[in-house]
Amino acid sequence: MKDRDFTLEIYSQLLSTLRKAGYSFQRVEDFIQKPVDRVVVLRHDVDLRNWAAIRLAKYEASKGIKSKYGSVHFIGSVF
């Protein structure tokens, strides 16, 4: 399996590529109420790294990108 790069730099490149391709961004609830064409609906599950989610949210906000964050809590091991 090829290594995956989940850095902010790669995420930034992905969002930039999507914008250049004509996509806009909507939160889940906005999409349900008033969907638009060529849209990306971003939803992030936050588990153990709250600090990383905050960093990502601040980055998205600085670029005018709307997304949804949800907290995921596990009791015990899921594996």
mmCIF file of the N, C-alpha and C atoms, coordinates in Angstrom:
data_MODEL
# 
_entry.id   MODEL 
# 
loop_
_atom_site.group_PDB 
_atom_site.id 
_atom_site.type_symbol 
_atom_site.label_atom_id 
_atom_site.label_alt_id 
_atom_site.label_comp_id 
_atom_site.label_asym_id 
_atom_site.label_entity_id 
_atom_site.label_seq_id 
_atom_site.pdbx_PDB_ins_code 
_atom_site.Cartn_x 
_atom_site.Cartn_y 
_atom_site.Cartn_z 
_atom_site.occupancy 
_atom_site.B_iso_or_equiv 
_atom_site.pdbx_formal_charge 
_atom_site.auth_seq_id 
_atom_site.auth_comp_id 
_atom_site.auth_asym_id 
_atom_site.auth_atom_id 
_atom_site.pdbx_PDB_model_num 
ATOM 1   N N  . MET A 1 1  ? 0.848   -1.175 0.000   1.00 0.00 ? 1  MET A N  1 
ATOM 2   C CA . MET A 1 1  ? 0.000   0.000  0.000   1.00 0.00 ? 1  MET A CA 1 
ATOM 3   C C  . MET A 1 1  ? 0.896   1.241  0.000   1.00 0.00 ? 1  MET A C  1 
ATOM 4   N N  . LYS A 1 2  ? 0.536   2.200  -0.791  1.00 0.00 ? 2  LYS A N  1 
ATOM 5   C CA . LYS A 1 2  ? 1.283   3.436  -0.877  1.00 0.00 ? 2  LYS A CA 1 
ATOM 6   C C  . LYS A 1 2  ? 1.037   4.281  0.371   1.00 0.00 ? 2  LYS A C  1 
ATOM 7   N N  . ASP A 1 3  ? 2.105   4.946  0.856   1.00 0.00 ? 3  ASP A N  1 
ATOM 8   C CA . ASP A 1 3  ? 1.956   5.830  2.012   1.00 0.00 ? 3  ASP A CA 1 
ATOM 9   C C  . ASP A 1 3  ? 0.986   6.958  1.678   1.00 0.00 ? 3  ASP A C  1 
ATOM 10  N N  . ARG A 1 4  ? 0.233   7.363  2.660   1.00 0.00 ? 4  ARG A N  1 
ATOM 11  C CA . ARG A 1 4  ? -0.713  8.457  2.490   1.00 0.00 ? 4  ARG A CA 1 
ATOM 12  C C  . ARG A 1 4  ? -0.181  9.684  3.216   1.00 0.00 ? 4  ARG A C  1 
ATOM 13  N N  . ASP A 1 5  ? -0.346  10.820 2.604   1.00 0.00 ? 5  ASP A N  1 
ATOM 14  C CA . ASP A 1 5  ? 0.134   12.065 3.177   1.00 0.00 ? 5  ASP A CA 1 
ATOM 15  C C  . ASP A 1 5  ? -1.063  12.895 3.615   1.00 0.00 ? 5  ASP A C  1 
ATOM 16  N N  . PHE A 1 6  ? -1.284  12.990 4.913   1.00 0.00 ? 6  PHE A N  1 
ATOM 17  C CA . PHE A 1 6  ? -2.421  13.721 5.452   1.00 0.00 ? 6  PHE A CA 1 
ATOM 18  C C  . PHE A 1 6  ? -1.990  15.069 6.029   1.00 0.00 ? 6  PHE A C  1 
ATOM 19  N N  . THR A 1 7  ? -0.985  15.689 5.426   1.00 0.00 ? 7  THR A N  1 
ATOM 20  C CA . THR A 1 7  ? -0.498  16.964 5.930   1.00 0.00 ? 7  THR A CA 1 
ATOM 21  C C  . THR A 1 7  ? -1.395  18.112 5.478   1.00 0.00 ? 7  THR A C  1 
ATOM 22  N N  . LEU A 1 8  ? -1.292  19.233 6.170   1.00 0.00 ? 8  LEU A N  1 
ATOM 23  C CA . LEU A 1 8  ? -2.044  20.414 5.816   1.00 0.00 ? 8  LEU A CA 1 
ATOM 24  C C  . LEU A 1 8  ? -1.636  20.904 4.426   1.00 0.00 ? 8  LEU A C  1 
ATOM 25  N N  . GLU A 1 9  ? -0.383  20.744 4.072   1.00 0.00 ? 9  GLU A N  1 
ATOM 26  C CA . GLU A 1 9  ? 0.089   21.161 2.746   1.00 0.00 ? 9  GLU A CA 1 
ATOM 27  C C  . GLU A 1 9  ? -0.634  20.397 1.633   1.00 0.00 ? 9  GLU A C  1 
ATOM 28  N N  . ILE A 1 10 ? -0.760  19.097 1.770   1.00 0.00 ? 10 ILE A N  1 
ATOM 29  C CA . ILE A 1 10 ? -1.437  18.277 0.764   1.00 0.00 ? 10 ILE A CA 1 
ATOM 30  C C  . ILE A 1 10 ? -2.935  18.599 0.748   1.00 0.00 ? 10 ILE A C  1 
ATOM 31  N N  . TYR A 1 11 ? -3.526  18.774 1.922   1.00 0.00 ? 11 TYR A N  1 
ATOM 32  C CA . TYR A 1 11 ? -4.944  19.134 2.006   1.00 0.00 ? 11 TYR A CA 1 
ATOM 33  C C  . TYR A 1 11 ? -5.185  20.475 1.315   1.00 0.00 ? 11 TYR A C  1 
ATOM 34  N N  . SER A 1 12 ? -4.286  21.418 1.524   1.00 0.00 ? 12 SER A N  1 
ATOM 35  C CA . SER A 1 12 ? -4.376  22.722 0.879   1.00 0.00 ? 12 SER A CA 1 
ATOM 36  C C  . SER A 1 12 ? -4.336  22.589 -0.639  1.00 0.00 ? 12 SER A C  1 
ATOM 37  N N  . GLN A 1 13 ? -3.468  21.739 -1.131  1.00 0.00 ? 13 GLN A N  1 
ATOM 38  C CA . GLN A 1 13 ? -3.373  21.506 -2.580  1.00 0.00 ? 13 GLN A CA 1 
ATOM 39  C C  . GLN A 1 13 ? -4.672  20.895 -3.114  1.00 0.00 ? 13 GLN A C  1 
ATOM 40  N N  . LEU A 1 14 ? -5.247  19.972 -2.369  1.00 0.00 ? 14 LEU A N  1 
ATOM 41  C CA . LEU A 1 14 ? -6.511  19.350 -2.768  1.00 0.00 ? 14 LEU A CA 1 
ATOM 42  C C  . LEU A 1 14 ? -7.622  20.393 -2.874  1.00 0.00 ? 14 LEU A C  1 
ATOM 43  N N  . LEU A 1 15 ? -7.758  21.231 -1.837  1.00 0.00 ? 15 LEU A N  1 
ATOM 44  C CA . LEU A 1 15 ? -8.799  22.257 -1.840  1.00 0.00 ? 15 LEU A CA 1 
ATOM 45  C C  . LEU A 1 15 ? -8.587  23.247 -2.975  1.00 0.00 ? 15 LEU A C  1 
ATOM 46  N N  . SER A 1 16 ? -7.355  23.620 -3.220  1.00 0.00 ? 16 SER A N  1 
ATOM 47  C CA . SER A 1 16 ? -7.037  24.546 -4.304  1.00 0.00 ? 16 SER A CA 1 
ATOM 48  C C  . SER A 1 16 ? -7.395  23.947 -5.660  1.00 0.00 ? 16 SER A C  1 
ATOM 49  N N  . THR A 1 17 ? -7.080  22.682 -5.841  1.00 0.00 ? 17 THR A N  1 
ATOM 50  C CA . THR A 1 17 ? -7.401  21.989 -7.093  1.00 0.00 ? 17 THR A CA 1 
ATOM 51  C C  . THR A 1 17 ? -8.910  21.939 -7.308  1.00 0.00 ? 17 THR A C  1 
ATOM 52  N N  . LEU A 1 18 ? -9.650  21.652 -6.253  1.00 0.00 ? 18 LEU A N  1 
ATOM 53  C CA . LEU A 1 18 ? -11.110 21.601 -6.349  1.00 0.00 ? 18 LEU A CA 1 
ATOM 54  C C  . LEU A 1 18 ? -11.687 22.971 -6.713  1.00 0.00 ? 18 LEU A C  1 
ATOM 55  N N  . ARG A 1 19 ? -11.164 24.012 -6.086  1.00 0.00 ? 19 ARG A N  1 
ATOM 56  C CA . ARG A 1 19 ? -11.641 25.372 -6.397  1.00 0.00 ? 19 ARG A CA 1 
ATOM 57  C C  . ARG A 1 19 ? -11.358 25.728 -7.848  1.00 0.00 ? 19 ARG A C  1 
ATOM 58  N N  . LYS A 1 20 ? -10.149 25.430 -8.307  1.00 0.00 ? 20 LYS A N  1 
ATOM 59  C CA . LYS A 1 20 ? -9.773  25.740 -9.693  1.00 0.00 ? 20 LYS A CA 1 
ATOM 60  C C  . LYS A 1 20 ? -10.638 24.977 -10.686 1.00 0.00 ? 20 LYS A C  1 
ATOM 61  N N  . ALA A 1 21 ? -11.140 23.819 -10.267 1.00 0.00 ? 21 ALA A N  1 
ATOM 62  C CA . ALA A 1 21 ? -12.009 23.005 -11.130 1.00 0.00 ? 21 ALA A CA 1 
ATOM 63  C C  . ALA A 1 21 ? -13.464 23.493 -11.086 1.00 0.00 ? 21 ALA A C  1 
ATOM 64  N N  . GLY A 1 22 ? -13.723 24.551 -10.319 1.00 0.00 ? 22 GLY A N  1 
ATOM 65  C CA . GLY A 1 22 ? -15.054 25.137 -10.299 1.00 0.00 ? 22 GLY A CA 1 
ATOM 66  C C  . GLY A 1 22 ? -15.973 24.648 -9.200  1.00 0.00 ? 22 GLY A C  1 
ATOM 67  N N  . TYR A 1 23 ? -15.423 23.940 -8.222  1.00 0.00 ? 23 TYR A N  1 
ATOM 68  C CA . TYR A 1 23 ? -16.245 23.454 -7.118  1.00 0.00 ? 23 TYR A CA 1 
ATOM 69  C C  . TYR A 1 23 ? -16.362 24.512 -6.023  1.00 0.00 ? 23 TYR A C  1 
ATOM 70  N N  . SER A 1 24 ? -17.513 24.520 -5.349  1.00 0.00 ? 24 SER A N  1 
ATOM 71  C CA . SER A 1 24 ? -17.694 25.335 -4.155  1.00 0.00 ? 24 SER A CA 1 
ATOM 72  C C  . SER A 1 24 ? -17.824 24.381 -2.967  1.00 0.00 ? 24 SER A C  1 
ATOM 73  N N  . PHE A 1 25 ? -17.881 24.945 -1.782  1.00 0.00 ? 25 PHE A N  1 
ATOM 74  C CA . PHE A 1 25 ? -17.930 24.138 -0.565  1.00 0.00 ? 25 PHE A CA 1 
ATOM 75  C C  . PHE A 1 25 ? -19.162 24.509 0.243   1.00 0.00 ? 25 PHE A C  1 
ATOM 76  N N  . GLN A 1 26 ? -19.854 23.482 0.736   1.00 0.00 ? 26 GLN A N  1 
ATOM 77  C CA . GLN A 1 26 ? -21.020 23.698 1.585   1.00 0.00 ? 26 GLN A CA 1 
ATOM 78  C C  . GLN A 1 26 ? -20.937 22.764 2.787   1.00 0.00 ? 26 GLN A C  1 
ATOM 79  N N  . ARG A 1 27 ? -21.522 23.226 3.899   1.00 0.00 ? 27 ARG A N  1 
ATOM 80  C CA . ARG A 1 27 ? -21.688 22.341 5.048   1.00 0.00 ? 27 ARG A CA 1 
ATOM 81  C C  . ARG A 1 27 ? -22.830 21.386 4.743   1.00 0.00 ? 27 ARG A C  1 
ATOM 82  N N  . VAL A 1 28 ? -22.903 20.296 5.464   1.00 0.00 ? 28 VAL A N  1 
ATOM 83  C CA . VAL A 1 28 ? -23.928 19.281 5.241   1.00 0.00 ? 28 VAL A CA 1 
ATOM 84  C C  . VAL A 1 28 ? -25.326 19.899 5.300   1.00 0.00 ? 28 VAL A C  1 
ATOM 85  N N  . GLU A 1 29 ? -25.600 20.666 6.362   1.00 0.00 ? 29 GLU A N  1 
ATOM 86  C CA . GLU A 1 29 ? -26.937 21.221 6.533   1.00 0.00 ? 29 GLU A CA 1 
ATOM 87  C C  . GLU A 1 29 ? -27.280 22.234 5.444   1.00 0.00 ? 29 GLU A C  1 
ATOM 88  N N  . ASP A 1 30 ? -26.287 22.977 4.957   1.00 0.00 ? 30 ASP A N  1 
ATOM 89  C CA . ASP A 1 30 ? -26.531 23.923 3.865   1.00 0.00 ? 30 ASP A CA 1 
ATOM 90  C C  . ASP A 1 30 ? -26.844 23.189 2.567   1.00 0.00 ? 30 ASP A C  1 
ATOM 91  N N  . PHE A 1 31 ? -26.144 22.097 2.348   1.00 0.00 ? 31 PHE A N  1 
ATOM 92  C CA . PHE A 1 31 ? -26.379 21.299 1.145   1.00 0.00 ? 31 PHE A CA 1 
ATOM 93  C C  . PHE A 1 31 ? -27.779 20.687 1.152   1.00 0.00 ? 31 PHE A C  1 
ATOM 94  N N  . ILE A 1 32 ? -28.216 20.223 2.306   1.00 0.00 ? 32 ILE A N  1 
ATOM 95  C CA . ILE A 1 32 ? -29.546 19.619 2.413   1.00 0.00 ? 32 ILE A CA 1 
ATOM 96  C C  . ILE A 1 32 ? -30.629 20.672 2.147   1.00 0.00 ? 32 ILE A C  1 
ATOM 97  N N  . GLN A 1 33 ? -30.430 21.869 2.689   1.00 0.00 ? 33 GLN A N  1 
ATOM 98  C CA . GLN A 1 33 ? -31.444 22.923 2.530   1.00 0.00 ? 33 GLN A CA 1 
ATOM 99  C C  . GLN A 1 33 ? -31.424 23.563 1.149   1.00 0.00 ? 33 GLN A C  1 
ATOM 100 N N  . LYS A 1 34 ? -30.233 23.780 0.599   1.00 0.00 ? 34 LYS A N  1 
ATOM 101 C CA . LYS A 1 34 ? -30.138 24.481 -0.681  1.00 0.00 ? 34 LYS A CA 1 
ATOM 102 C C  . LYS A 1 34 ? -28.899 24.010 -1.444  1.00 0.00 ? 34 LYS A C  1 
ATOM 103 N N  . PRO A 1 35 ? -28.970 22.835 -2.047  1.00 0.00 ? 35 PRO A N  1 
ATOM 104 C CA . PRO A 1 35 ? -27.804 22.309 -2.763  1.00 0.00 ? 35 PRO A CA 1 
ATOM 105 C C  . PRO A 1 35 ? -27.488 23.130 -4.009  1.00 0.00 ? 35 PRO A C  1 
ATOM 106 N N  . VAL A 1 36 ? -26.210 23.196 -4.317  1.00 0.00 ? 36 VAL A N  1 
ATOM 107 C CA . VAL A 1 36 ? -25.761 23.859 -5.539  1.00 0.00 ? 36 VAL A CA 1 
ATOM 108 C C  . VAL A 1 36 ? -25.006 22.846 -6.395  1.00 0.00 ? 36 VAL A C  1 
ATOM 109 N N  . ASP A 1 37 ? -24.823 23.181 -7.668  1.00 0.00 ? 37 ASP A N  1 
ATOM 110 C CA . ASP A 1 37 ? -24.075 22.312 -8.565  1.00 0.00 ? 37 ASP A CA 1 
ATOM 111 C C  . ASP A 1 37 ? -22.577 22.411 -8.261  1.00 0.00 ? 37 ASP A C  1 
ATOM 112 N N  . ARG A 1 38 ? -21.865 21.380 -8.615  1.00 0.00 ? 38 ARG A N  1 
ATOM 113 C CA . ARG A 1 38 ? -20.409 21.325 -8.455  1.00 0.00 ? 38 ARG A CA 1 
ATOM 114 C C  . ARG A 1 38 ? -19.996 21.739 -7.046  1.00 0.00 ? 38 ARG A C  1 
ATOM 115 N N  . VAL A 1 39 ? -20.416 20.935 -6.114  1.00 0.00 ? 39 VAL A N  1 
ATOM 116 C CA . VAL A 1 39 ? -20.180 21.248 -4.704  1.00 0.00 ? 39 VAL A CA 1 
ATOM 117 C C  . VAL A 1 39 ? -19.426 20.115 -4.023  1.00 0.00 ? 39 VAL A C  1 
ATOM 118 N N  . VAL A 1 40 ? -18.628 20.492 -3.050  1.00 0.00 ? 40 VAL A N  1 
ATOM 119 C CA . VAL A 1 40 ? -17.949 19.531 -2.182  1.00 0.00 ? 40 VAL A CA 1 
ATOM 120 C C  . VAL A 1 40 ? -18.522 19.730 -0.786  1.00 0.00 ? 40 VAL A C  1 
ATOM 121 N N  . VAL A 1 41 ? -18.978 18.652 -0.182  1.00 0.00 ? 41 VAL A N  1 
ATOM 122 C CA . VAL A 1 41 ? -19.491 18.689 1.184   1.00 0.00 ? 41 VAL A CA 1 
ATOM 123 C C  . VAL A 1 41 ? -18.425 18.050 2.073   1.00 0.00 ? 41 VAL A C  1 
ATOM 124 N N  . LEU A 1 42 ? -17.822 18.873 2.914   1.00 0.00 ? 42 LEU A N  1 
ATOM 125 C CA . LEU A 1 42 ? -16.762 18.395 3.800   1.00 0.00 ? 42 LEU A CA 1 
ATOM 126 C C  . LEU A 1 42 ? -17.310 18.128 5.188   1.00 0.00 ? 42 LEU A C  1 
ATOM 127 N N  . ARG A 1 43 ? -17.000 16.956 5.697   1.00 0.00 ? 43 ARG A N  1 
ATOM 128 C CA . ARG A 1 43 ? -17.410 16.574 7.050   1.00 0.00 ? 43 ARG A CA 1 
ATOM 129 C C  . ARG A 1 43 ? -16.228 15.874 7.692   1.00 0.00 ? 43 ARG A C  1 
ATOM 130 N N  . HIS A 1 44 ? -15.797 16.362 8.834   1.00 0.00 ? 44 HIS A N  1 
ATOM 131 C CA . HIS A 1 44 ? -14.635 15.805 9.522   1.00 0.00 ? 44 HIS A CA 1 
ATOM 132 C C  . HIS A 1 44 ? -15.057 15.161 10.834  1.00 0.00 ? 44 HIS A C  1 
ATOM 133 N N  . ASP A 1 45 ? -14.622 13.936 11.068  1.00 0.00 ? 45 ASP A N  1 
ATOM 134 C CA . ASP A 1 45 ? -14.822 13.274 12.353  1.00 0.00 ? 45 ASP A CA 1 
ATOM 135 C C  . ASP A 1 45 ? -13.597 13.555 13.219  1.00 0.00 ? 45 ASP A C  1 
ATOM 136 N N  . VAL A 1 46 ? -13.825 14.079 14.390  1.00 0.00 ? 46 VAL A N  1 
ATOM 137 C CA . VAL A 1 46 ? -12.735 14.401 15.305  1.00 0.00 ? 46 VAL A CA 1 
ATOM 138 C C  . VAL A 1 46 ? -12.691 13.328 16.370  1.00 0.00 ? 46 VAL A C  1 
ATOM 139 N N  . ASP A 1 47 ? -11.535 12.684 16.493  1.00 0.00 ? 47 ASP A N  1 
ATOM 140 C CA . ASP A 1 47 ? -11.430 11.647 17.510  1.00 0.00 ? 47 ASP A CA 1 
ATOM 141 C C  . ASP A 1 47 ? -10.407 12.022 18.580  1.00 0.00 ? 47 ASP A C  1 
ATOM 142 N N  . LEU A 1 48 ? -9.164  11.692 18.375  1.00 0.00 ? 48 LEU A N  1 
ATOM 143 C CA . LEU A 1 48 ? -8.166  11.886 19.422  1.00 0.00 ? 48 LEU A CA 1 
ATOM 144 C C  . LEU A 1 48 ? -7.381  13.183 19.304  1.00 0.00 ? 48 LEU A C  1 
ATOM 145 N N  . ARG A 1 49 ? -7.339  13.769 18.160  1.00 0.00 ? 49 ARG A N  1 
ATOM 146 C CA . ARG A 1 49 ? -6.482  14.935 17.950  1.00 0.00 ? 49 ARG A CA 1 
ATOM 147 C C  . ARG A 1 49 ? -7.301  16.213 17.797  1.00 0.00 ? 49 ARG A C  1 
ATOM 148 N N  . ASN A 1 50 ? -7.853  16.678 18.894  1.00 0.00 ? 50 ASN A N  1 
ATOM 149 C CA . ASN A 1 50 ? -8.655  17.901 18.849  1.00 0.00 ? 50 ASN A CA 1 
ATOM 150 C C  . ASN A 1 50 ? -7.844  19.078 18.334  1.00 0.00 ? 50 ASN A C  1 
ATOM 151 N N  . TRP A 1 51 ? -6.579  19.145 18.723  1.00 0.00 ? 51 TRP A N  1 
ATOM 152 C CA . TRP A 1 51 ? -5.720  20.247 18.296  1.00 0.00 ? 51 TRP A CA 1 
ATOM 153 C C  . TRP A 1 51 ? -5.571  20.270 16.774  1.00 0.00 ? 51 TRP A C  1 
ATOM 154 N N  . ALA A 1 52 ? -5.520  19.115 16.149  1.00 0.00 ? 52 ALA A N  1 
ATOM 155 C CA . ALA A 1 52 ? -5.385  19.047 14.691  1.00 0.00 ? 52 ALA A CA 1 
ATOM 156 C C  . ALA A 1 52 ? -6.665  19.523 14.017  1.00 0.00 ? 52 ALA A C  1 
ATOM 157 N N  . ALA A 1 53 ? -7.797  19.198 14.604  1.00 0.00 ? 53 ALA A N  1 
ATOM 158 C CA . ALA A 1 53 ? -9.080  19.637 14.049  1.00 0.00 ? 53 ALA A CA 1 
ATOM 159 C C  . ALA A 1 53 ? -9.214  21.155 14.148  1.00 0.00 ? 53 ALA A C  1 
ATOM 160 N N  . ILE A 1 54 ? -8.780  21.721 15.248  1.00 0.00 ? 54 ILE A N  1 
ATOM 161 C CA . ILE A 1 54 ? -8.840  23.173 15.414  1.00 0.00 ? 54 ILE A CA 1 
ATOM 162 C C  . ILE A 1 54 ? -7.931  23.853 14.387  1.00 0.00 ? 54 ILE A C  1 
ATOM 163 N N  . ARG A 1 55 ? -6.766  23.312 14.206  1.00 0.00 ? 55 ARG A N  1 
ATOM 164 C CA . ARG A 1 55 ? -5.832  23.856 13.205  1.00 0.00 ? 55 ARG A CA 1 
ATOM 165 C C  . ARG A 1 55 ? -6.448  23.800 11.805  1.00 0.00 ? 55 ARG A C  1 
ATOM 166 N N  . LEU A 1 56 ? -7.060  22.683 11.478  1.00 0.00 ? 56 LEU A N  1 
ATOM 167 C CA . LEU A 1 56 ? -7.687  22.510 10.174  1.00 0.00 ? 56 LEU A CA 1 
ATOM 168 C C  . LEU A 1 56 ? -8.874  23.463 10.012  1.00 0.00 ? 56 LEU A C  1 
ATOM 169 N N  . ALA A 1 57 ? -9.682  23.600 11.038  1.00 0.00 ? 57 ALA A N  1 
ATOM 170 C CA . ALA A 1 57 ? -10.836 24.499 10.983  1.00 0.00 ? 57 ALA A CA 1 
ATOM 171 C C  . ALA A 1 57 ? -10.397 25.946 10.772  1.00 0.00 ? 57 ALA A C  1 
ATOM 172 N N  . LYS A 1 58 ? -9.346  26.356 11.449  1.00 0.00 ? 58 LYS A N  1 
ATOM 173 C CA . LYS A 1 58 ? -8.827  27.716 11.275  1.00 0.00 ? 58 LYS A CA 1 
ATOM 174 C C  . LYS A 1 58 ? -8.307  27.917 9.855   1.00 0.00 ? 58 LYS A C  1 
ATOM 175 N N  . TYR A 1 59 ? -7.641  26.919 9.324   1.00 0.00 ? 59 TYR A N  1 
ATOM 176 C CA . TYR A 1 59 ? -7.144  27.012 7.952   1.00 0.00 ? 59 TYR A CA 1 
ATOM 177 C C  . TYR A 1 59 ? -8.311  27.144 6.970   1.00 0.00 ? 59 TYR A C  1 
ATOM 178 N N  . GLU A 1 60 ? -9.309  26.273 7.108   1.00 0.00 ? 60 GLU A N  1 
ATOM 179 C CA . GLU A 1 60 ? -10.470 26.329 6.215   1.00 0.00 ? 60 GLU A CA 1 
ATOM 180 C C  . GLU A 1 60 ? -11.163 27.688 6.306   1.00 0.00 ? 60 GLU A C  1 
ATOM 181 N N  . ALA A 1 61 ? -11.342 28.189 7.512   1.00 0.00 ? 61 ALA A N  1 
ATOM 182 C CA . ALA A 1 61 ? -11.994 29.486 7.696   1.00 0.00 ? 61 ALA A CA 1 
ATOM 183 C C  . ALA A 1 61 ? -11.196 30.595 7.019   1.00 0.00 ? 61 ALA A C  1 
ATOM 184 N N  . SER A 1 62 ? -9.885  30.525 7.084   1.00 0.00 ? 62 SER A N  1 
ATOM 185 C CA . SER A 1 62 ? -9.054  31.558 6.461   1.00 0.00 ? 62 SER A CA 1 
ATOM 186 C C  . SER A 1 62 ? -9.191  31.559 4.945   1.00 0.00 ? 62 SER A C  1 
ATOM 187 N N  . LYS A 1 63 ? -9.609  30.432 4.380   1.00 0.00 ? 63 LYS A N  1 
ATOM 188 C CA . LYS A 1 63 ? -9.801  30.301 2.935   1.00 0.00 ? 63 LYS A CA 1 
ATOM 189 C C  . LYS A 1 63 ? -11.264 30.434 2.526   1.00 0.00 ? 63 LYS A C  1 
ATOM 190 N N  . GLY A 1 64 ? -12.146 30.698 3.507   1.00 0.00 ? 64 GLY A N  1 
ATOM 191 C CA . GLY A 1 64 ? -13.571 30.846 3.211   1.00 0.00 ? 64 GLY A CA 1 
ATOM 192 C C  . GLY A 1 64 ? -14.255 29.524 2.909   1.00 0.00 ? 64 GLY A C  1 
ATOM 193 N N  . ILE A 1 65 ? -13.697 28.434 3.400   1.00 0.00 ? 65 ILE A N  1 
ATOM 194 C CA . ILE A 1 65 ? -14.254 27.107 3.142   1.00 0.00 ? 65 ILE A CA 1 
ATOM 195 C C  . ILE A 1 65 ? -15.108 26.681 4.330   1.00 0.00 ? 65 ILE A C  1 
ATOM 196 N N  . LYS A 1 66 ? -16.324 26.256 4.033   1.00 0.00 ? 66 LYS A N  1 
ATOM 197 C CA . LYS A 1 66 ? -17.246 25.808 5.078   1.00 0.00 ? 66 LYS A CA 1 
ATOM 198 C C  . LYS A 1 66 ? -17.214 24.284 5.155   1.00 0.00 ? 66 LYS A C  1 
ATOM 199 N N  . SER A 1 67 ? -17.198 23.781 6.371   1.00 0.00 ? 67 SER A N  1 
ATOM 200 C CA . SER A 1 67 ? -17.226 22.333 6.578   1.00 0.00 ? 67 SER A CA 1 
ATOM 201 C C  . SER A 1 67 ? -17.899 22.043 7.910   1.00 0.00 ? 67 SER A C  1 
ATOM 202 N N  . LYS A 1 68 ? -18.061 20.782 8.190   1.00 0.00 ? 68 LYS A N  1 
ATOM 203 C CA . LYS A 1 68 ? -18.742 20.344 9.416   1.00 0.00 ? 68 LYS A CA 1 
ATOM 204 C C  . LYS A 1 68 ? -17.780 19.473 10.217  1.00 0.00 ? 68 LYS A C  1 
ATOM 205 N N  . TYR A 1 69 ? -17.728 19.686 11.516  1.00 0.00 ? 69 TYR A N  1 
ATOM 206 C CA . TYR A 1 69 ? -16.895 18.892 12.409  1.00 0.00 ? 69 TYR A CA 1 
ATOM 207 C C  . TYR A 1 69 ? -17.782 18.177 13.407  1.00 0.00 ? 69 TYR A C  1 
ATOM 208 N N  . GLY A 1 70 ? -17.500 16.910 13.623  1.00 0.00 ? 70 GLY A N  1 
ATOM 209 C CA . GLY A 1 70 ? -18.259 16.120 14.593  1.00 0.00 ? 70 GLY A CA 1 
ATOM 210 C C  . GLY A 1 70 ? -17.309 15.401 15.517  1.00 0.00 ? 70 GLY A C  1 
ATOM 211 N N  . SER A 1 71 ? -17.666 15.328 16.761  1.00 0.00 ? 71 SER A N  1 
ATOM 212 C CA . SER A 1 71 ? -16.833 14.668 17.751  1.00 0.00 ? 71 SER A CA 1 
ATOM 213 C C  . SER A 1 71 ? -17.201 13.192 17.841  1.00 0.00 ? 71 SER A C  1 
ATOM 214 N N  . VAL A 1 72 ? -16.190 12.352 17.807  1.00 0.00 ? 72 VAL A N  1 
ATOM 215 C CA . VAL A 1 72 ? -16.392 10.912 17.885  1.00 0.00 ? 72 VAL A CA 1 
ATOM 216 C C  . VAL A 1 72 ? -15.715 10.421 19.167  1.00 0.00 ? 72 VAL A C  1 
ATOM 217 N N  . HIS A 1 73 ? -16.481 9.778  20.017  1.00 0.00 ? 73 HIS A N  1 
ATOM 218 C CA . HIS A 1 73 ? -15.931 9.262  21.275  1.00 0.00 ? 73 HIS A CA 1 
ATOM 219 C C  . HIS A 1 73 ? -16.092 7.749  21.299  1.00 0.00 ? 73 HIS A C  1 
ATOM 220 N N  . PHE A 1 74 ? -14.998 7.061  21.575  1.00 0.00 ? 74 PHE A N  1 
ATOM 221 C CA . PHE A 1 74 ? -15.019 5.609  21.660  1.00 0.00 ? 74 PHE A CA 1 
ATOM 222 C C  . PHE A 1 74 ? -14.849 5.174  23.105  1.00 0.00 ? 74 PHE A C  1 
ATOM 223 N N  . ILE A 1 75 ? -15.571 4.164  23.485  1.00 0.00 ? 75 ILE A N  1 
ATOM 224 C CA . ILE A 1 75 ? -15.407 3.568  24.798  1.00 0.00 ? 75 ILE A CA 1 
ATOM 225 C C  . ILE A 1 75 ? -14.749 2.220  24.579  1.00 0.00 ? 75 ILE A C  1 
ATOM 226 N N  . GLY A 1 76 ? -13.539 2.115  25.051  1.00 0.00 ? 76 GLY A N  1 
ATOM 227 C CA . GLY A 1 76 ? -12.798 0.877  24.847  1.00 0.00 ? 76 GLY A CA 1 
ATOM 228 C C  . GLY A 1 76 ? -12.181 0.823  23.464  1.00 0.00 ? 76 GLY A C  1 
ATOM 229 N N  . SER A 1 77 ? -11.718 -0.310 23.072  1.00 0.00 ? 77 SER A N  1 
ATOM 230 C CA . SER A 1 77 ? -11.066 -0.490 21.791  1.00 0.00 ? 77 SER A CA 1 
ATOM 231 C C  . SER A 1 77 ? -12.086 -0.812 20.711  1.00 0.00 ? 77 SER A C  1 
ATOM 232 N N  . VAL A 1 78 ? -11.872 -0.250 19.524  1.00 0.00 ? 78 VAL A N  1 
ATOM 233 C CA . VAL A 1 78 ? -12.746 -0.553 18.402  1.00 0.00 ? 78 VAL A CA 1 
ATOM 234 C C  . VAL A 1 78 ? -12.120 -1.620 17.501  1.00 0.00 ? 78 VAL A C  1 
ATOM 235 N N  . PHE A 1 79 ? -10.949 -2.085 17.868  1.00 0.00 ? 79 PHE A N  1 
ATOM 236 C CA . PHE A 1 79 ? -10.265 -3.101 17.056  1.00 0.00 ? 79 PHE A CA 1 
ATOM 237 C C  . PHE A 1 79 ? -10.096 -4.385 17.811  1.00 0.00 ? 79 PHE A C  1 
# 
